[in-house]
Amino acid sequence: MSNNEKNIAQLAEMFKALSNPNRLKIFMQLIGCCQPGTRCDLQSECCAFVGDLSKDLEIVPSTVSHHMKELRRAGLIKMRRQGQKIECWVDPEAIQDLVQFLAG
């Protein structure tokens, strides 16, 4: 598979993940707290935790967790366990790939 075909397949996975309204809401929520192009970590205040997203979006935690796994599988977000919580943030490279694609 060529690099172009891999890129197209990856973009298709991203769009597929974002086609679900709840996943799109979660992704938009993460973009709002983690500006694309910035690296979010525990020292910054732009990361979110799965439990926090559940409360904000009024979706049960198990459903949020499922959607987060799909967003991660598609390469849109990164996740890291931090004690009892799971930290998550938008992958800036994924945003860059989407912007390049949409810009043509």
Summary of the structure (lengths in Angstrom):
residues: 104
radius of gyration: 13.7
end to end distance: 21.7
largest distance: 42.2
contacts: 285
relative contact order: 0.19
helix: 60%
strand: 13%
